Amino acid sequence: MAEILVYLLAFLLSYYLTPVFIKYFKEIGVVAIDMHKRGKPKIAGAGGVPVALSIIFSILVYIGLKTFLEKPDSRVITEYMAMVSSILMIMFIGFLDDIRILKKKTRTKIGEKDIRVGLPQWLKPLATIPAAIPLMVIKAGSSTMTLPIIGTVNFGLVYPLILVPIGVVGASNMVNLLGGFNGSEAGMGIVYMLTLGIIALHNNIGIYPLFFISCLSLLGFIIHNWYPARILPGDSLTYLLGSIVASGVIVGNMEKAGVMVLSLFFLEFILKLRSKLKATSLGKLRRDGTIAPPYGKKIYSVTHIVMNLGKFTEKQISIMLVIIQMIISTIVLLSYLL
């Protein structure tokens, strides 16, 4: 019963905090261009902030309830606090990019857009490395992993010192690659967070509340982020989601499940490599309201594949991306439950 109340708290906090930040961000100029709308309107950005606050506060309430009602092992508390630290650090990196200062305007494949001074693309992966430190210092997870063909391998100190930071940096930056359509990032996040939570619960892995809290926080946020969005997620949300997945699967020894549910983002990374990570996932708005692929038949993103299937509106593309994630997550879920 206590856990259900925490999940409800996560939803309500996100639902009611988001409008507060929408108003605040507009007042202080933390806005972003909604690229697939006529007139390219500027709306509130950095949606990861209210979501992160909802998740962190709910986790702290959960830890408090566990401490006073159940007196859990101190290791459990240590792991949750390490995850909270890691999640906050990565969200902050994304937020720094969201508040970048307007510099000038330029013409691109998808039309005129603002060019802003923020974190250089090469710096983002490096900037997220420190976020792995909280998980490294507590030696989160198990150094023993079962690999395809090879079998069980004990990585020893290589796991906390090398594999953990690779996982944190890789997940946070990959999730940041795919999106740009109202509700797509939060919608896909709801699906894979729920999937990981169910897998963890089914296997009696104590990390499942992290995923369910994140899922409910995203549910409260997407009400304001779905088409037509009143707030955009920004890097603060995409980095946040990647860090939650990385932290959760590392602590819960669920690396295989984490890699599988994020397979769509691995595909996105491979496609983006073809453009040396310079291509955009966004499209060009047609007069009829549908979205055209920015590079014609050339495919540099999962979204380009969808756009080339026919004439779809932004809302339809978002729905299709969520459905694709649902199909992937269902397959992963069935592989664990059956």
Backbone hydrogen bonds in HBPLUS format (Angstrom, degrees):
<---DONOR---> <-ACCEPTOR-->    atom                        ^
c    i                          cat <-CA-CA->   ^        H-A-AA   ^      H-
h    n   atom  resd res      DA  || num        DHA   H-A  angle D-A-AA Bond
n    s   type  num  typ     dist DA aas  dist angle  dist       angle   num
A0005-LEU N   A0001-MET O   3.12 MM   4  6.45 153.7  2.19 148.6 155.3     1
A0006-VAL N   A0002-ALA O   3.08 MM   4  6.43 144.5  2.21 142.3 152.1     2
A0006-VAL N   A0003-GLU O   3.04 MM   3  5.01 119.2  2.43  93.3 108.7     3
A0007-TYR N   A0003-GLU O   2.96 MM   4  6.33 154.2  2.03 152.1 158.9     4
A0008-LEU N   A0004-ILE O   2.93 MM   4  6.20 156.3  1.99 147.9 154.6     5
A0009-LEU N   A0005-LEU O   2.88 MM   4  6.05 149.1  1.97 139.8 148.7     6
A0010-ALA N   A0006-VAL O   2.95 MM   4  6.25 152.4  2.02 146.3 153.0     7
A0011-PHE N   A0007-TYR O   3.13 MM   4  6.46 157.2  2.18 147.5 152.6     8
A0012-LEU N   A0008-LEU O   2.97 MM   4  6.20 172.1  1.98 156.3 158.1     9
A0013-LEU N   A0009-LEU O   2.86 MM   4  5.92 165.4  1.88 154.6 158.9    10
A0014-SER N   A0010-ALA O   3.19 MM   4  6.24 166.3  2.21 142.8 146.7    11
A0015-TYR N   A0011-PHE O   2.89 MM   4  6.03 162.9  1.92 153.1 158.7    12
A0016-TYR N   A0012-LEU O   2.95 MM   4  6.03 160.7  1.99 150.5 154.5    13
A0017-LEU N   A0013-LEU O   2.75 MM   4  5.64 149.0  1.85 147.5 156.7    14
A0018-THR N   A0014-SER O   3.14 MM   4  5.85 160.1  2.19 140.0 144.3    15
A0020-VAL N   A0017-LEU O   3.03 MM   3  5.21 119.2  2.41 102.4 118.1    16
A0021-PHE N   A0017-LEU O   3.05 MM   4  6.43 153.5  2.12 155.7 163.5    17
A0022-ILE N   A0018-THR O   2.84 MM   4  6.10 144.2  1.97 150.1 161.7    18
A0023-LYS N   A0019-PRO O   3.14 MM   4  6.35 163.6  2.17 147.5 149.2    19
A0024-TYR N   A0020-VAL O   3.04 MM   4  6.25 160.1  2.08 142.0 148.2    20
A0025-PHE N   A0021-PHE O   2.76 MM   4  5.68 170.2  1.77 147.9 151.1    21
A0026-LYS N   A0022-ILE O   3.19 MM   4  6.25 153.2  2.26 140.5 147.4    22
A0027-GLU N   A0023-LYS O   3.13 MM   4  6.34 153.1  2.21 143.9 151.1    23
A0028-ILE N   A0024-TYR O   3.08 MM   4  6.41 149.1  2.18 151.0 159.1    24
A0029-GLY N   A0025-PHE O   2.95 MM   4  5.85 111.9  2.42 136.0 150.6    25
A0030-VAL N   A0025-PHE O   2.79 MM   5  4.74 137.9  1.97 144.4 147.5    26
A0045-GLY N   A0030-VAL O   3.12 MM  15  5.91 161.0  2.15 137.6 133.6    27
A0032-ALA N   A0043-ILE O   2.76 MM  11  5.60 157.4  1.81 162.0 168.2    28
A0043-ILE N   A0032-ALA O   2.92 MM  11  5.60 158.0  1.97 163.7 159.9    29
A0034-ASP N   A0041-PRO O   2.87 MM   7  5.65 171.1  1.87 171.8 173.3    30
A0037-LYS N   A0034-ASP O   3.29 MM   3  5.99 144.5  2.42 131.0 129.1    31
A0040-LYS N   A0037-LYS O   3.09 MM   3  5.34 157.4  2.14 128.1 128.6    32
A0232-LEU N   A0044-ALA O   2.85 MM 188  6.29 159.4  1.90 151.3 156.5    33
A0049-VAL N   A0046-ALA O   3.20 MM   3  6.09 170.3  2.21 125.1 127.1    34
A0047-GLY N   A0232-LEU O   2.98 MM 185  5.67 138.3  2.16 140.6 147.5    35
A0047-GLY N   A0233-PRO O   2.94 MM 186  4.09 112.9  2.41  92.8 110.0    36
A0052-ALA N   A0048-GLY O   2.80 MM   4  5.81 157.6  1.85 144.9 151.6    37
A0053-LEU N   A0049-VAL O   2.99 MM   4  6.21 164.0  2.02 156.4 160.4    38
A0054-SER N   A0050-PRO O   3.05 MM   4  6.15 154.2  2.12 140.6 147.4    39
A0055-ILE N   A0051-VAL O   2.94 MM   4  6.18 159.5  1.98 151.9 157.4    40
A0056-ILE N   A0052-ALA O   2.84 MM   4  5.98 175.0  1.84 158.2 159.9    41
A0057-PHE N   A0053-LEU O   3.00 MM   4  5.94 166.6  2.02 144.2 148.6    42
A0058-SER N   A0054-SER O   3.07 MM   4  6.04 157.3  2.12 139.5 146.3    43
A0059-ILE N   A0055-ILE O   2.89 MM   4  6.09 154.6  1.95 150.3 157.6    44
A0060-LEU N   A0056-ILE O   2.97 MM   4  6.23 157.2  2.03 150.2 156.2    45
A0061-VAL N   A0057-PHE O   2.97 MM   4  6.25 151.6  2.05 146.0 153.9    46
A0062-TYR N   A0058-SER O   2.88 MM   4  6.12 155.5  1.94 144.8 152.0    47
A0063-ILE N   A0059-ILE O   2.84 MM   4  6.13 159.5  1.88 151.8 157.0    48
A0064-GLY N   A0060-LEU O   2.90 MM   4  6.08 154.7  1.96 142.5 149.7    49
A0065-LEU N   A0061-VAL O   2.92 MM   4  6.19 158.5  1.97 152.0 156.9    50
A0066-LYS N   A0062-TYR O   2.93 MM   4  6.19 161.8  1.97 151.6 156.9    51
A0067-THR N   A0063-ILE O   2.84 MM   4  6.02 155.1  1.91 147.9 155.2    52
A0068-PHE N   A0064-GLY O   3.03 MM   4  6.23 166.1  2.05 153.5 155.7    53
A0069-LEU N   A0065-LEU O   2.85 MM   4  5.68 150.8  1.93 146.3 154.6    54
A0070-GLU N   A0066-LYS O   2.89 MM   4  5.10 148.5  1.99 126.3 136.0    55
A0071-LYS N   A0066-LYS O   2.88 MM   5  6.12 125.8  2.17 151.0 161.5    56
A0076-VAL N   A0073-ASP O   2.98 MM   3  5.63 136.8  2.17 117.0 126.4    57
A0078-THR N   A0074-SER O   2.96 MM   4  6.21 160.5  2.00 150.8 156.6    58
A0079-GLU N   A0075-ARG O   2.94 MM   4  6.15 157.4  1.99 148.3 153.6    59
A0080-TYR N   A0076-VAL O   3.08 MM   4  6.34 161.8  2.11 150.4 155.0    60
A0081-MET N   A0077-ILE O   2.97 MM   4  6.17 161.3  2.00 152.9 158.1    61
A0082-ALA N   A0078-THR O   2.96 MM   4  6.12 149.3  2.06 144.7 153.3    62
A0083-MET N   A0079-GLU O   2.97 MM   4  6.22 155.3  2.03 146.6 153.2    63
A0084-VAL N   A0080-TYR O   2.91 MM   4  6.16 156.8  1.96 148.5 154.9    64
A0085-SER N   A0081-MET O   3.03 MM   4  6.21 158.7  2.07 142.9 148.1    65
A0086-SER N   A0082-ALA O   2.97 MM   4  6.22 162.0  2.01 149.4 154.2    66
A0087-ILE N   A0083-MET O   2.85 MM   4  5.98 166.5  1.87 155.5 159.1    67
A0088-LEU N   A0084-VAL O   3.01 MM   4  6.13 164.2  2.04 149.9 153.9    68
A0089-MET N   A0085-SER O   3.07 MM   4  6.22 158.6  2.12 147.7 153.4    69
A0090-ILE N   A0086-SER O   3.14 MM   4  6.37 163.3  2.16 151.9 155.4    70
A0091-MET N   A0087-ILE O   2.99 MM   4  6.13 162.1  2.03 150.2 155.8    71
A0092-PHE N   A0088-LEU O   3.02 MM   4  6.12 150.6  2.10 143.3 150.9    72
A0093-ILE N   A0089-MET O   3.23 MM   4  6.57 146.0  2.35 139.9 148.1    73
A0093-ILE N   A0090-ILE O   3.10 MM   3  5.10 119.9  2.47  95.0 109.5    74
A0094-GLY N   A0090-ILE O   3.13 MM   4  6.52 159.1  2.18 151.9 156.5    75
A0095-PHE N   A0091-MET O   2.85 MM   4  6.14 149.7  1.94 145.9 155.4    76
A0096-LEU N   A0092-PHE O   2.94 MM   4  6.20 151.1  2.02 147.9 154.3    77
A0097-ASP N   A0093-ILE O   3.37 MM   4  6.72 146.3  2.49 140.4 148.3    78
A0097-ASP N   A0094-GLY O   3.13 MM   3  5.24 123.7  2.46  95.7 109.5    79
A0098-ASP N   A0094-GLY O   3.04 MM   4  6.37 142.7  2.18 140.8 151.9    80
A0098-ASP N   A0095-PHE O   2.99 MM   3  4.83 116.8  2.40  91.0 107.4    81
A0099-ILE N   A0095-PHE O   3.08 MM   4  6.36 137.9  2.26 150.5 159.9    82
A0100-ARG N   A0097-ASP O   3.43 MM   3  5.42 159.2  2.48 108.5 107.9    83
A0117-VAL N   A0101-ILE O   2.97 MM  16  5.38 162.2  2.00 155.8 153.5    84
A0103-LYS N   A0115-ILE O   3.14 MM  12  5.91 149.7  2.23 154.2 157.3    85
A0104-LYS N   A0115-ILE O   3.44 MM  11  5.57 161.6  2.47 145.2 150.0    86
A0115-ILE N   A0104-LYS O   2.95 MM  11  5.57 170.5  1.96 161.9 159.0    87
A0106-THR N   A0113-LYS O   3.27 MM   7  5.99 157.5  2.32 158.5 164.9    88
A0113-LYS N   A0106-THR O   3.18 MM   7  5.99 155.9  2.24 161.6 169.0    89
A0108-THR N   A0111-GLY O   3.09 MM   3  5.05 142.1  2.24 110.7 122.1    90
A0111-GLY N   A0108-THR O   3.09 MM   3  5.05 164.6  2.11 110.3 110.9    91
A0123-LEU N   A0120-PRO O   2.96 MM   3  5.27 137.4  2.15 106.2 118.7    92
A0127-ALA N   A0123-LEU O   2.77 MM   4  5.93 152.2  1.85 158.7 168.0    93
A0128-THR N   A0124-LYS O   3.21 MM   4  6.42 134.2  2.43 144.3 154.6    94
A0128-THR N   A0125-PRO O   3.29 MM   3  5.36 137.8  2.48  95.6 106.6    95
A0129-ILE N   A0126-LEU O   3.25 MM   3  5.44 154.1  2.32 103.3 110.9    96
A0131-ALA N   A0128-THR O   3.13 MM   3  5.47 138.3  2.31 106.4 117.7    97
A0132-ALA N   A0129-ILE O   2.94 MM   3  5.66 164.7  1.96 124.2 129.2    98
A0133-ILE N   A0130-PRO O   3.02 MM   3  5.39 155.2  2.09 110.2 117.9    99
A0135-LEU N   A0132-ALA O   3.12 MM   3  5.53 124.2  2.44 109.1 122.3   100
A0136-MET N   A0132-ALA O   2.96 MM   4  6.18 146.6  2.07 150.0 160.5   101
A0136-MET N   A0133-ILE O   3.00 MM   3  4.85 117.1  2.41  94.0 110.8   102
A0137-VAL N   A0133-ILE O   2.90 MM   4  6.04 167.2  1.91 169.2 168.0   103
A0140-ALA N   A0135-LEU O   3.03 MM   5  5.28 178.0  2.03 164.1 163.8   104
A0139-LYS N   A0136-MET O   3.00 MM   3  5.03 156.1  2.06 105.0 112.2   105
A0155-PHE N   A0143-SER O   2.86 MM  12  5.25 169.3  1.87 145.8 142.1   106
A0145-MET N   A0153-VAL O   2.83 MM   8  5.38 162.1  1.86 157.3 157.6   107
A0153-VAL N   A0145-MET O   2.68 MM   8  5.38 163.6  1.70 158.9 163.9   108
A0147-LEU N   A0151-GLY O   2.78 MM   4  4.95 170.8  1.79 134.8 131.5   109
A0151-GLY N   A0147-LEU O   2.85 MM   4  4.95 157.7  1.90 137.1 142.1   110
A0150-ILE N   A0148-PRO O   2.61 MM   2  5.53 144.9  1.73 106.6  95.9   111
A0158-VAL N   A0155-PHE O   3.08 MM   3  5.38 143.4  2.22 140.8 135.8   112
A0159-TYR N   A0156-GLY O   3.27 MM   3  5.97 149.2  2.37 113.5 119.5   113
A0161-LEU N   A0157-LEU O   3.13 MM   4  6.03 159.7  2.17 149.9 156.3   114
A0162-ILE N   A0158-VAL O   2.90 MM   4  5.25 143.2  2.03 131.9 138.8   115
A0163-LEU N   A0158-VAL O   3.01 MM   5  6.41 161.2  2.05 150.8 156.9   116
A0164-VAL N   A0159-TYR O   2.83 MM   5  6.01 146.2  1.95 175.0 173.7   117
A0166-ILE N   A0162-ILE O   3.15 MM   4  6.28 155.0  2.21 146.0 153.7   118
A0167-GLY N   A0163-LEU O   2.91 MM   4  6.07 153.7  1.98 146.6 153.5   119
A0168-VAL N   A0164-VAL O   2.97 MM   4  6.26 162.0  2.01 157.2 161.5   120
A0169-VAL N   A0165-PRO O   2.93 MM   4  5.95 172.4  1.94 151.3 153.9   121
A0170-GLY N   A0166-ILE O   2.80 MM   4  5.66 156.3  1.85 141.8 150.0   122
A0171-ALA N   A0167-GLY O   2.97 MM   4  5.90 168.8  1.99 145.1 148.6   123
A0172-SER N   A0168-VAL O   3.17 MM   4  6.15 168.1  2.19 146.7 150.4   124
A0173-ASN N   A0169-VAL O   3.14 MM   4  6.12 158.9  2.18 144.7 150.4   125
A0174-MET N   A0170-GLY O   2.95 MM   4  5.97 150.5  2.04 146.4 154.8   126
A0175-VAL N   A0171-ALA O   3.10 MM   4  6.15 169.9  2.11 153.4 155.5   127
A0177-LEU N   A0174-MET O   2.96 MM   3  5.28 157.7  2.01 109.6 116.8   128
A0184-SER N   A0181-PHE O   2.84 MM   3  5.47 170.0  1.85 146.6 149.0   129
A0187-GLY N   A0183-GLY O   2.80 MM   4  5.61 150.8  1.88 141.0 150.8   130
A0188-MET N   A0184-SER O   2.94 MM   4  5.99 168.8  1.95 149.1 151.8   131
A0189-GLY N   A0185-GLU O   2.97 MM   4  6.03 151.0  2.05 139.1 148.2   132
A0190-ILE N   A0186-ALA O   2.89 MM   4  6.11 151.7  1.97 149.3 155.2   133
A0191-VAL N   A0187-GLY O   3.36 MM   4  6.63 155.6  2.43 142.3 147.8   134
A0192-TYR N   A0188-MET O   3.04 MM   4  6.42 169.4  2.06 161.0 161.4   135
A0193-MET N   A0189-GLY O   2.90 MM   4  5.84 154.6  1.96 149.5 156.8   136
A0194-LEU N   A0190-ILE O   3.08 MM   4  6.02 158.4  2.12 139.0 145.2   137
A0195-THR N   A0191-VAL O   3.01 MM   4  6.19 155.8  2.06 145.7 152.9   138
A0196-LEU N   A0192-TYR O   3.05 MM   4  6.12 165.3  2.07 141.3 144.7   139
A0197-GLY N   A0193-MET O   2.95 MM   4  6.09 152.2  2.03 145.2 153.5   140
A0198-ILE N   A0194-LEU O   2.96 MM   4  6.19 156.9  2.01 150.1 155.3   141
A0199-ILE N   A0195-THR O   3.01 MM   4  6.26 163.1  2.04 152.1 156.8   142
A0200-ALA N   A0196-LEU O   2.93 MM   4  6.07 161.1  1.97 145.8 151.1   143
A0201-LEU N   A0197-GLY O   2.91 MM   4  6.07 160.9  1.95 147.2 152.8   144
A0202-HIS N   A0198-ILE O   2.83 MM   4  5.94 160.6  1.86 149.8 155.4   145
A0203-ASN N   A0199-ILE O   3.06 MM   4  6.22 144.2  2.19 142.3 151.2   146
A0205-ILE N   A0200-ALA O   2.76 MM   5  4.81 174.7  1.76 152.9 151.0   147
A0204-ASN N   A0201-LEU O   3.13 MM   3  4.99 163.0  2.16 106.1 107.9   148
A0208-TYR N   A0205-ILE O   3.35 MM   3  6.47 162.4  2.39 137.6 136.9   149
A0210-LEU N   A0207-ILE O   3.05 MM   3  5.84 139.1  2.23 125.2 133.9   150
A0211-PHE N   A0208-TYR O   3.11 MM   3  5.41 119.7  2.49 106.0 119.3   151
A0212-PHE N   A0208-TYR O   3.11 MM   4  6.40 163.5  2.14 158.9 163.8   152
A0213-ILE N   A0209-PRO O   2.81 MM   4  5.82 162.0  1.84 151.9 156.8   153
A0214-SER N   A0210-LEU O   3.08 MM   4  6.18 156.3  2.14 139.5 146.2   154
A0215-CYS N   A0211-PHE O   2.90 MM   4  6.07 154.4  1.97 143.9 151.3   155
A0216-LEU N   A0212-PHE O   2.98 MM   4  6.20 163.5  2.01 150.5 153.5   156
A0217-SER N   A0213-ILE O   2.97 MM   4  6.13 150.8  2.06 145.1 153.6   157
A0218-LEU N   A0214-SER O   2.99 MM   4  6.17 154.6  2.05 147.3 153.8   158
A0219-LEU N   A0215-CYS O   3.00 MM   4  6.26 143.2  2.14 139.8 150.6   159
A0220-GLY N   A0216-LEU O   3.10 MM   4  6.38 149.3  2.20 142.5 148.9   160
A0221-PHE N   A0217-SER O   3.08 MM   4  6.34 143.6  2.22 138.5 148.8   161
A0222-ILE N   A0218-LEU O   2.81 MM   4  5.94 158.8  1.86 154.3 158.6   162
A0224-HIS N   A0221-PHE O   2.95 MM   3  5.70 147.1  2.06 120.4 128.1   163
A0225-ASN N   A0221-PHE O   3.15 MM   4  6.28 130.9  2.40 135.0 147.6   164
A0226-TRP N   A0222-ILE O   2.77 MM   4  5.39 136.1  1.96 145.3 146.3   165
A0230-ARG N   A0224-HIS O   2.91 MM   6  5.69 175.5  1.91 174.3 174.8   166
A0237-LEU N   A0234-GLY O   3.23 MM   3  5.80 143.7  2.37 109.8 117.2   167
A0238-THR N   A0234-GLY O   3.43 MM   4  6.83 169.7  2.44 150.6 152.3   168
A0239-TYR N   A0235-ASP O   2.87 MM   4  5.73 165.4  1.90 148.3 153.2   169
A0240-LEU N   A0236-SER O   3.34 MM   4  5.99 143.3  2.48 116.0 126.0   170
A0241-LEU N   A0237-LEU O   2.87 MM   4  6.13 161.2  1.90 156.8 159.8   171
A0242-GLY N   A0238-THR O   3.11 MM   4  6.30 162.6  2.14 146.6 151.1   172
A0243-SER N   A0239-TYR O   2.98 MM   4  6.16 154.3  2.04 147.6 154.5   173
A0244-ILE N   A0240-LEU O   3.00 MM   4  6.27 148.8  2.10 148.9 157.4   174
A0245-VAL N   A0241-LEU O   3.10 MM   4  6.36 166.8  2.12 153.2 155.7   175
A0246-ALA N   A0242-GLY O   3.00 MM   4  6.17 168.4  2.02 148.1 151.8   176
A0247-SER N   A0243-SER O   2.86 MM   4  5.90 169.6  1.87 147.1 150.7   177
A0248-GLY N   A0244-ILE O   2.87 MM   4  5.87 165.4  1.89 149.2 154.1   178
A0249-VAL N   A0245-VAL O   2.96 MM   4  6.04 170.4  1.97 155.6 158.1   179
A0250-ILE N   A0246-ALA O   3.05 MM   4  6.05 150.1  2.14 146.3 154.5   180
A0251-VAL N   A0247-SER O   3.03 MM   4  6.14 174.1  2.04 153.5 155.4   181
A0252-GLY N   A0248-GLY O   2.88 MM   4  5.85 153.7  1.95 142.9 151.5   182
A0254-MET N   A0249-VAL O   2.69 MM   5  4.35 158.2  1.74 134.5 140.7   183
A0253-ASN N   A0250-ILE O   3.33 MM   3  5.15 161.7  2.36  99.2 104.3   184
A0258-GLY N   A0254-MET O   2.97 MM   4  6.22 160.6  2.01 158.6 165.0   185
A0259-VAL N   A0255-GLU O   2.94 MM   4  6.16 161.3  1.98 153.4 157.2   186
A0260-MET N   A0256-LYS O   3.06 MM   4  6.24 157.0  2.11 146.8 153.3   187
A0261-VAL N   A0257-ALA O   2.99 MM   4  6.20 166.5  2.01 156.4 158.5   188
A0262-LEU N   A0258-GLY O   3.24 MM   4  6.27 139.8  2.41 139.0 148.8   189
A0263-SER N   A0260-MET O   3.21 MM   3  5.18 158.6  2.26 109.7 109.9   190
A0265-PHE N   A0262-LEU O   2.93 MM   3  5.34 130.0  2.18 108.8 121.9   191
A0266-PHE N   A0262-LEU O   3.11 MM   4  6.55 142.0  2.26 146.0 157.4   192
A0267-LEU N   A0263-SER O   3.01 MM   4  6.31 155.6  2.07 147.0 152.6   193
A0268-GLU N   A0264-LEU O   3.02 MM   4  6.29 149.9  2.11 136.0 144.4   194
A0269-PHE N   A0265-PHE O   2.96 MM   4  6.17 152.5  2.04 140.1 146.7   195
A0270-ILE N   A0266-PHE O   3.03 MM   4  6.35 156.4  2.09 149.2 155.0   196
A0271-LEU N   A0267-LEU O   2.95 MM   4  6.22 161.0  1.98 153.0 158.1   197
A0272-LYS N   A0268-GLU O   2.85 MM   4  6.03 158.5  1.89 150.9 157.2   198
A0273-LEU N   A0269-PHE O   2.98 MM   4  6.15 140.0  2.15 141.2 151.6   199
A0274-ARG N   A0271-LEU O   3.15 MM   3  5.52 141.2  2.31 104.1 114.1   200
A0275-SER N   A0272-LYS O   2.95 MM   3  5.46 151.9  2.03 110.9 119.5   201
A0277-LEU N   A0272-LYS O   2.83 MM   5  4.81 161.3  1.87 139.3 137.6   202
A0276-LYS N   A0273-LEU O   2.87 MM   3  4.60 161.9  1.91 105.7 108.8   203
A0278-LYS N   A0275-SER O   3.17 MM   3  5.48 150.2  2.26 104.3 112.6   204
A0284-LYS N   A0292-ALA O   2.77 MM   8  4.92 161.7  1.80 143.3 149.7   205
A0292-ALA N   A0284-LYS O   2.71 MM   8  4.92 176.1  1.71 148.8 149.2   206
A0286-ARG N   A0290-THR O   2.80 MM   4  5.39 174.5  1.80 172.0 170.1   207
A0289-GLY N   A0286-ARG O   3.12 MM   3  5.36 161.6  2.16 109.3 113.1   208
A0291-ILE N   A0312-PHE O   2.81 MM  21  5.98 157.1  1.86 163.1 160.3   209
A0298-LYS N   A0295-TYR O   3.20 MM   3  5.45 155.8  2.27 131.1 128.2   210
A0304-HIS N   A0301-SER O   3.07 MM   3  5.17 131.3  2.31  97.3 110.0   211
A0305-ILE N   A0302-VAL O   3.12 MM   3  5.23 124.4  2.44  97.6 111.2   212
A0306-VAL N   A0302-VAL O   3.25 MM   4  6.67 156.5  2.30 148.3 153.7   213
A0307-MET N   A0303-THR O   2.90 MM   4  6.15 162.6  1.93 149.8 154.6   214
A0308-ASN N   A0304-HIS O   3.01 MM   4  6.11 144.7  2.14 141.3 149.5   215
A0309-LEU N   A0306-VAL O   3.08 MM   3  5.33 157.6  2.13 107.8 114.8   216
A0317-ILE N   A0313-THR O   3.00 MM   4  6.29 155.5  2.06 152.9 159.6   217
A0318-SER N   A0314-GLU O   2.97 MM   4  6.25 159.3  2.02 153.4 158.9   218
A0319-ILE N   A0315-LYS O   3.01 MM   4  6.27 159.3  2.05 147.7 153.2   219
A0320-MET N   A0316-GLN O   2.94 MM   4  6.16 155.1  2.00 145.5 152.3   220
A0321-LEU N   A0317-ILE O   2.95 MM   4  6.20 155.1  2.01 150.5 156.6   221
A0322-VAL N   A0318-SER O   3.05 MM   4  6.32 158.7  2.09 149.8 155.4   222
A0323-ILE N   A0319-ILE O   2.90 MM   4  6.13 153.1  1.97 146.9 154.9   223
A0324-ILE N   A0320-MET O   2.92 MM   4  6.15 157.7  1.97 148.3 153.7   224
A0325-GLN N   A0321-LEU O   3.04 MM   4  6.31 158.2  2.09 144.9 150.7   225
A0326-MET N   A0322-VAL O   2.85 MM   4  6.10 145.0  1.97 142.4 153.1   226
A0327-ILE N   A0323-ILE O   2.90 MM   4  6.21 152.5  1.97 151.2 157.7   227
A0328-ILE N   A0324-ILE O   3.06 MM   4  6.35 166.0  2.08 151.9 154.9   228
A0329-SER N   A0325-GLN O   2.88 MM   4  6.00 166.4  1.89 149.0 153.4   229
A0330-THR N   A0326-MET O   2.84 MM   4  5.91 148.8  1.94 143.3 151.7   230
A0331-ILE N   A0327-ILE O   3.09 MM   4  6.33 158.7  2.14 148.3 153.1   231
A0332-VAL N   A0328-ILE O   3.03 MM   4  6.34 160.4  2.06 150.4 156.1   232
A0333-LEU N   A0329-SER O   2.82 MM   4  5.94 159.5  1.86 146.2 152.4   233
A0334-LEU N   A0330-THR O   2.90 MM   4  6.05 161.6  1.93 149.9 154.3   234
A0335-SER N   A0331-ILE O   3.08 MM   4  6.24 146.6  2.19 141.5 150.3   235
A0336-TYR N   A0333-LEU O   3.12 MM   3  5.35 140.8  2.28 101.0 111.8   236
A0337-LEU N   A0333-LEU O   2.96 MM   4  6.18 148.4  2.06 149.1 158.9   237
A0338-LEU N   A0334-LEU O   2.95 MM   4  5.60 158.0  2.00 144.0 147.3   238
